[in-house]
Amino acid sequence: MNANALANRLNSLSVQRPITVLGAVVIDVIADAYSLPWRGCDIELQQQSVNIGGCAFNVALALKRLGLETQNVLPLGQGVWADIIRNSLTQRGMRSAIETDEGDNGWCLALVEPDGERTFMSFSGVENQWRASWLDNLVVQPQSLVYLAGYQLASPRGEVLVDWLENLSQVTPFIDFGPRIADIPEAMMSRIMALKPIVSLNRQEAEIAARALGVHNEVQSLGAAWLAHYGSPLIVRQDSEGAWFFDEKAQGCAAPFSASVVDTIGAGDSHAGGAIAGLSAGWSLAESVTLGNAVASFVVSHRGGDCAPTVDELTARLKLANEGV
């Protein structure tokens, strides 16, 4: 699907499959760093901004901007950070299905190097203190797509989330394991993969997955081994080279969209948001991954991770791309 074809399809986005987005909303303190710090050093940072972040929030925002309503399960606590987050969600017309008085929300220091690469140092809050009682009253309809991130699954309370997933009926998890993929115990990974989730990985995470499956770090070899071992759809994001996709029906590489990279914060999350939007609307995996590529290319061209495009903004960008601008 080229830029023009994708632009023409955007108005068909609608929620055919309900969406639940579960995970963290935190504060991101974003700063430019001329290099990463080393032990014993003292480097000067240039603060960019203080944003609302967290993988699940970025996904929920991308879906909201694309016009799709979701059930957002983003624990909100009580405290300075939680108050900032709560006010920001209200201003964006968003809300969380879970509020608690068990503590404040966490925050993250994101260091952005000159080439746009980012490094996170995170402080956990209520977003990683999952309770079965929080989840008991949630209504997740059959055929729903349920987004989760590896940060929550790898947390000390990750088993609570897996127990909850296993008791849902006829849903499809969409999981972005992120850098915590190596921290998830083997037994828990087996339980997660038995649910046949759609999994999205970046290059580094794909290397970890390839080693775990005992195959060469080559995307097509990984895709074949993944399908043979798990029988579950896989997306492998390769930045400016597009994104590969594998399921029982098709496999291939969805073409990238050009971008002038400012920073990569939220790139994987926004890709997930775009892909979930397509899947919810009944698009194929290939079409959905292409939409994810387009949304991510917009986000990396802007500062911060909370800058996902509206349908109109994405349409305009795609039309310019089709004209070679």
Buried (B, 14 or more C-beta within 10 A) or exposed (E): BEBEEBBEBBEEBEBEBBBBBBBBBBBBBBBBBEEEEEEEEEEEBEEBEBBBBBBBBBBBBBBBBBBBEBBBBBBBBBBEBBBBBBEBBEEBEBEBBBBBEEBBBBBBBBBBBEEBEBEBEBEBBBBBBBBEEBBEEBEBBEEBBBBBBBBBBBBEEBBBBBEBBEEBEEBBBBBBBBBBBBBBEEEBBEBBBEBEBBBBBBEEBBBBBBEBBEBEEEBBEBBBBBBEBBEBBBBBBBBEEBBBBBBEEEBBBBBBBEBEBBBBBBBBBBBBBBBBBBBBBEBBBBBBBBBBBBBBBBBBBBBBBBBBBBBEEBBEBBBEBBEEE
